[in-house]
Amino acid sequence: MPINPSTIGAACLSLLPFASAFYPYTPVYTDTPTPRSRSLRLDSRIISREGSFSLPIHRTPLKRTNTYSIINNNTPKQSDSVAVDQDGTDFSYMVAVTFGTSSEEYHMLVDAASSNTWVMSSECETDSCKTHSTFGKEDSTSLTTSDETFSIVYGTGQVNGTVASDDVHVGDLSASLTFGLGIEVSSEFASYPMDGILGLGRGDSTSNAIEAPSLMDDLSTKSLIKAKLFGLHLSRTSDDNNDGELNFGAPNTERYSGSLNYMSVIENDDGFWEIPLDDAGVNDKTLGLKGRSAIIDSGTSWLMMPEDDAVALHKLIPGYTQSGETFTVPCTSKQSVQLTFGGVVYDVSTADYIGGKLSNGACSSKIIGRQTFGPHQWLVGDVFLKNVYTVFDLDDSRVGFGVKAEETVASTTVSSSPSAKGSPTASGTAFATEASTPTGTAAATAESQQQSPSATASPTDKGAAIRNAPSRALLSALFMIIVSLYR
């Protein structure tokens, strides 16, 4: 049964500023120094100087549907798992969730750095909600709403709304969850295809956490999962494997080779998955870092660090240039960026840290020189996580990395809305265009060139191309046979 939000209180979803590591960020790559990044403009009607806000009382619910192109991945073979879909640019990773009695799927960003879950409300009137699927009383008869309000502030964005509860269905699992209905959603979220955020952070250890069971809490309490942990495998569009997945309760041992390398979490006031960062470097040349830590966050696209660290790292990449907090690197660079955790060195593929080609002929770097939290904290997002299989263990407060196992190629389905799931299959980087790249970079039109011949493909990319060759030849032969029959 859904939890009654009226018993929780107004503070259950009220968080302090920057309580979540999800970082909606748009770098500006220019040929001149000091670029300006998008800033958050707060509406004085909604947020007062004291940080509280009020919501209009009378609203007419208006149902909206997600208009973004989303690549739907295959259903995982392992039980208690759900496919991790994406936007075709490797910037936003989401899972399909249904609420209560509604059959409509909502694409929720997988956010490992926050325990807060919220979805855009049908009462939302801000521009960010106009292109997303929204949820409200008209969608689920089991939805319980309240007058309690919440406000979540992210790195460069904010969402305000009311507290509600309902059953949440993720894959073949169901949980009773108290979550937020986003009524005021800042403009940053218009650049992302997700309809809300699925919080998988360590909220139980924070001073400002949700005072209600999280998704993982409820699944564990009801013994619906074997252990209170989840494993995450993020796919690349260019690999054409269509196999991203989120595993609840047990790691998928087929996703990694050897054993997992576990690091204990550094206790912090925000409930982040923060672990020691031993060092970083390029092509086995290390920086000799001391006292650094990394917040592991699937809800962040980039690899972000204080500027001095970013400069030192890029200096090991021949041909780099800097413009404020952003950098460029040669598009043909073969330099492997490396992060060391728990004594193990992990490579970051050029396919992941080299971005689109810019007007000056160089390519953007997805390693950003911005201090997001403390002066020695790095925010390690999908740029790194695509290179490992990651386990987030709440029972033992630890993060584990596994070296990814070899993968096979699968087809990819692209949908512009939940009703478009049966659209034809396609592969490669055809979807990484301006129309399907609403996230993560000012050079959006250049992102489609990320996997062009001018960029160095990883061994996995080359393998995918080789494996695809026989299927293309077969399709061509079949096409010629069909043509001949109609002559």
ROPAKE-339569 format. One record per residue (C-alpha): x, y, z. Coordinates in steps of 0.1 Angstrom, whole numbers, plus 5000, padded with zeros to 4 digits. Example, Ala and Ser with C-alpha at 12.3 -4.5 7.8 and 13.67 -1.06 7.14 Angstrom:
<atoms>
- 5123|4955|5078
- 5137|4989|5071
</atoms>
This chain:
<atoms>
- 5000|5000|5000
- 5013|5035|4993
- 5026|5055|5022
- 5004|5083|5035
- 5025|5115|5031
- 5004|5134|5056
- 5022|5115|5084
- 5057|5125|5072
- 5057|5162|5076
- 5068|5192|5056
- 5105|5186|5060
- 5105|5151|5045
- 5115|5164|5011
- 5129|5197|5021
- 5167|5198|5014
- 5195|5222|5020
- 5211|5238|4989
- 5232|5216|4967
- 5220|5185|4985
- 5221|5165|4953
- 5251|5159|4930
- 5230|5157|4898
- 5246|5185|4878
- 5226|5199|4849
- 5255|5217|4832
- 5261|5231|4797
- 5297|5240|4789
- 5304|5268|4765
- 5334|5261|4742
- 5348|5293|4726
- 5380|5304|4710
- 5383|5331|4737
- 5388|5328|4774
- 5363|5330|4802
- 5332|5313|4789
- 5299|5318|4807
- 5280|5288|4818
- 5242|5288|4821
- 5231|5302|4855
- 5200|5295|4875
- 5176|5324|4877
- 5152|5320|4906
- 5117|5333|4903
- 5110|5356|4932
- 5074|5345|4932
- 5084|5310|4941
- 5115|5314|4963
- 5118|5339|4991
- 5150|5352|5007
- 5145|5327|5035
- 5146|5298|5009
- 5109|5289|5013
- 5084|5290|4985
- 5047|5291|4978
- 5027|5275|4951
- 4995|5288|4935
- 4965|5270|4949
- 4943|5267|4918
- 4958|5248|4889
- 4942|5229|4861
- 4960|5196|4854
- 4973|5194|4818
- 4985|5161|4806
- 5017|5161|4785
- 5038|5135|4768
- 5076|5132|4764
- 5086|5144|4730
- 5123|5134|4731
- 5139|5106|4711
- 5149|5079|4736
- 5168|5047|4728
- 5150|5018|4745
- 5174|4991|4755
- 5168|4954|4757
- 5152|4938|4788
- 5180|4923|4809
- 5182|4886|4814
- 5189|4888|4851
- 5159|4890|4874
- 5151|4921|4894
- 5167|4942|4867
- 5155|4969|4844
- 5169|4983|4811
- 5188|5016|4813
- 5177|5036|4783
- 5195|5067|4770
- 5191|5097|4747
- 5215|5086|4720
- 5243|5110|4730
- 5255|5091|4760
- 5246|5120|4782
- 5214|5110|4800
- 5207|5075|4813
- 5171|5066|4824
- 5149|5038|4834
- 5112|5034|4825
- 5090|5036|4856
- 5052|5033|4860
- 5033|5047|4890
- 5003|5032|4907
- 4975|5021|4884
- 4989|5041|4854
- 5003|5021|4825
- 5022|5050|4811
- 5060|5049|4813
- 5080|5077|4827
- 5117|5080|4819
- 5135|5087|4852
- 5171|5097|4854
- 5192|5071|4873
- 5207|5093|4900
- 5231|5075|4924
- 5239|5107|4943
- 5204|5115|4956
- 5178|5095|4975
- 5150|5118|4964
- 5126|5107|4937
- 5103|5131|4919
- 5084|5132|4887
- 5070|5162|4867
- 5035|5170|4878
- 5005|5175|4855
- 5000|5207|4874
- 5034|5220|4862
- 5032|5251|4840
- 5068|5259|4836
- 5084|5255|4801
- 5105|5225|4813
- 5074|5204|4817
- 5058|5211|4783
- 5079|5185|4765
- 5078|5158|4791
- 5054|5132|4804
- 5036|5145|4835
- 5019|5126|4863
- 4989|5134|4885
- 4956|5123|4900
- 4941|5117|4866
- 4967|5091|4859
- 4966|5068|4889
- 4936|5061|4912
- 4960|5050|4940
- 4979|5082|4941
- 4978|5100|4974
- 4986|5137|4974
- 4991|5162|5002
- 4996|5199|5008
- 5032|5193|5020
- 5058|5210|4999
- 5094|5202|4989
- 5123|5220|4973
- 5154|5204|4959
- 5183|5225|4947
- 5209|5209|4924
- 5242|5222|4911
- 5225|5246|4886
- 5188|5238|4888
- 5159|5235|4911
- 5126|5218|4914
- 5097|5226|4938
- 5064|5209|4943
- 5042|5188|4966
- 5047|5155|4984
- 5027|5124|4972
- 5029|5086|4975
- 5020|5057|4953
- 5033|5023|4943
- 5063|5026|4919
- 5070|4999|4894
- 5106|4994|4882
- 5111|4964|4859
- 5094|4935|4877
- 5098|4951|4912
- 5072|4973|4930
- 5078|4996|4960
- 5056|5019|4981
- 5072|5052|4978
- 5069|5088|4990
- 5081|5111|4962
- 5078|5146|4948
- 5054|5160|4922
- 5074|5187|4905
- 5052|5218|4900
- 5080|5244|4895
- 5109|5229|4874
- 5137|5252|4864
- 5147|5258|4828
- 5178|5235|4830
- 5156|5204|4829
- 5143|5214|4795
- 5176|5203|4781
- 5172|5167|4794
- 5148|5140|4782
- 5140|5126|4816
- 5105|5131|4832
- 5120|5130|4867
- 5147|5116|4889
- 5149|5081|4905
- 5170|5086|4936
- 5193|5058|4945
- 5216|5077|4969
- 5225|5070|5005
- 5198|5091|5021
- 5197|5070|5052
- 5230|5084|5064
- 5224|5121|5058
- 5212|5148|5082
- 5188|5163|5055
- 5175|5131|5040
- 5139|5122|5032
- 5122|5111|5063
- 5105|5082|5046
- 5118|5049|5031
- 5137|5053|4998
- 5132|5029|4969
- 5161|5007|4981
- 5148|5008|5017
- 5114|4996|5007
- 5127|4968|4984
- 5150|4956|5011
- 5125|4958|5040
- 5100|4937|5020
- 5128|4912|5011
- 5121|4917|4974
- 5158|4918|4967
- 5187|4896|4980
- 5208|4924|4993
- 5205|4962|4996
- 5227|4970|4966
- 5224|4977|4929
- 5247|4973|4899
- 5249|4996|4870
- 5260|4990|4834
- 5259|5020|4811
- 5261|5014|4773
- 5275|5036|4745
- 5254|5044|4715
- 5284|5038|4692
- 5289|5003|4705
- 5254|4994|4693
- 5250|4968|4721
- 5217|4982|4734
- 5224|4965|4768
- 5224|4991|4795
- 5209|4977|4827
- 5203|4984|4864
- 5205|4953|4886
- 5188|4953|4920
- 5199|4930|4949
- 5228|4913|4932
- 5255|4922|4906
- 5253|4908|4872
- 5285|4887|4871
- 5283|4885|4833
- 5290|4922|4830
- 5325|4922|4844
- 5356|4900|4843
- 5374|4888|4875
- 5363|4902|4908
- 5349|4935|4920
- 5373|4960|4935
- 5354|4975|4965
- 5362|5009|4982
- 5345|5019|5015
- 5324|5051|5013
- 5337|5082|5030
- 5310|5093|5054
- 5295|5127|5045
- 5266|5149|5053
- 5250|5146|5019
- 5248|5108|5015
- 5270|5108|4984
- 5287|5077|4972
- 5321|5093|4979
- 5352|5072|4978
- 5390|5079|4979
- 5406|5088|4946
- 5441|5075|4947
- 5454|5093|4916
- 5448|5102|4880
- 5469|5105|4849
- 5473|5099|4812
- 5490|5070|4795
- 5505|5058|4828
- 5519|5093|4836
- 5503|5101|4870
- 5497|5135|4886
- 5507|5123|4921
- 5475|5135|4937
- 5470|5134|4974
- 5439|5138|4996
- 5414|5136|4967
- 5380|5120|4968
- 5354|5112|4941
- 5317|5114|4943
- 5304|5087|4920
- 5273|5099|4903
- 5253|5083|4875
- 5232|5114|4872
- 5261|5136|4860
- 5273|5133|4824
- 5308|5148|4829
- 5340|5143|4848
- 5343|5174|4869
- 5371|5185|4892
- 5387|5217|4906
- 5404|5238|4878
- 5440|5232|4890
- 5435|5194|4887
- 5418|5197|4853
- 5447|5218|4840
- 5473|5194|4853
- 5454|5164|4837
- 5450|5181|4803
- 5487|5191|4803
- 5494|5154|4799
- 5474|5154|4766
- 5495|5170|4738
- 5477|5197|4719
- 5451|5206|4745
- 5438|5242|4749
- 5420|5259|4778
- 5392|5284|4778
- 5381|5291|4814
- 5367|5259|4829
- 5365|5241|4795
- 5392|5224|4774
- 5397|5211|4739
- 5419|5182|4728
- 5429|5169|4693
- 5401|5149|4678
- 5426|5122|4668
- 5442|5120|4703
- 5449|5084|4714
- 5457|5094|4750
- 5440|5073|4776
- 5429|5091|4807
- 5432|5070|4838
- 5417|5071|4873
- 5431|5050|4902
- 5407|5036|4928
- 5416|5010|4954
- 5450|5005|4939
- 5436|4996|4905
- 5441|5018|4874
- 5410|5023|4852
- 5412|5036|4817
- 5387|5062|4804
- 5382|5057|4766
- 5388|5084|4741
- 5353|5076|4730
- 5340|5089|4763
- 5361|5119|4772
- 5366|5134|4737
- 5335|5153|4726
- 5323|5169|4694
- 5344|5188|4669
- 5344|5226|4673
- 5348|5254|4648
- 5385|5257|4655
- 5391|5220|4643
- 5397|5207|4678
- 5373|5186|4699
- 5357|5194|4732
- 5369|5177|4763
- 5343|5162|4786
- 5367|5168|4815
- 5356|5200|4831
- 5376|5223|4855
- 5348|5233|4878
- 5347|5228|4916
- 5313|5214|4923
- 5316|5208|4960
- 5348|5208|4981
- 5382|5219|4969
- 5395|5183|4968
- 5363|5166|4956
- 5358|5153|4921
- 5324|5146|4906
- 5328|5114|4886
- 5300|5108|4862
- 5291|5089|4831
- 5323|5097|4812
- 5340|5073|4836
- 5312|5050|4845
- 5308|5038|4809
- 5341|5021|4813
- 5333|5000|4843
- 5306|4979|4859
- 5296|4996|4891
- 5281|4982|4923
- 5266|5005|4949
- 5263|4986|4982
- 5242|5002|5009
- 5245|4974|5034
- 5283|4976|5036
- 5286|5013|5025
- 5310|5006|4997
- 5313|5011|4959
- 5327|4983|4937
- 5342|4986|4902
- 5345|4957|4878
- 5364|4956|4845
- 5338|4952|4818
- 5334|4919|4801
- 5333|4915|4763
- 5299|4923|4749
- 5278|4913|4719
- 5259|4935|4695
- 5222|4940|4697
- 5197|4961|4678
- 5185|4995|4691
- 5150|5009|4692
- 5144|5046|4692
- 5111|5061|4704
- 5101|5098|4705
- 5073|5089|4730
- 5060|5059|4749
- 5036|5051|4720
- 5064|5050|4695
- 5081|5019|4709
- 5075|4999|4678
- 5095|5022|4655
- 5122|5007|4632
- 5155|4997|4646
- 5187|5016|4639
- 5223|5016|4651
- 5255|5036|4653
- 5256|5074|4659
- 5227|5084|4636
- 5208|5095|4667
- 5235|5117|4681
- 5222|5148|4662
- 5209|5181|4673
- 5174|5169|4673
- 5182|5141|4698
- 5209|5159|4717
- 5191|5182|4742
- 5217|5176|4769
- 5252|5183|4781
- 5270|5205|4755
- 5268|5238|4737
- 5284|5221|4707
- 5253|5200|4704
- 5254|5197|4666
- 5290|5185|4669
- 5282|5156|4692
- 5272|5135|4662
- 5308|5137|4650
- 5322|5122|4682
- 5325|5088|4668
- 5335|5099|4633
- 5366|5085|4616
- 5386|5114|4628
- 5382|5102|4664
- 5400|5072|4678
- 5377|5043|4683
- 5381|5020|4713
- 5387|4983|4709
- 5350|4978|4717
- 5340|5002|4690
- 5361|4984|4664
- 5347|4950|4675
- 5312|4963|4671
- 5320|4974|4636
- 5334|4940|4627
- 5305|4922|4642
- 5280|4944|4623
- 5296|4937|4589
- 5281|4902|4584
- 5246|4913|4593
- 5247|4942|4569
- 5259|4920|4541
- 5230|4896|4548
- 5205|4924|4547
- 5218|4936|4514
- 5216|4901|4500
- 5180|4897|4512
- 5171|4931|4497
- 5185|4921|4463
- 5165|4888|4464
- 5133|4907|4472
- 5139|4932|4444
- 5145|4903|4419
- 5111|4887|4428
- 5092|4918|4419
- 5109|4923|4385
</atoms>
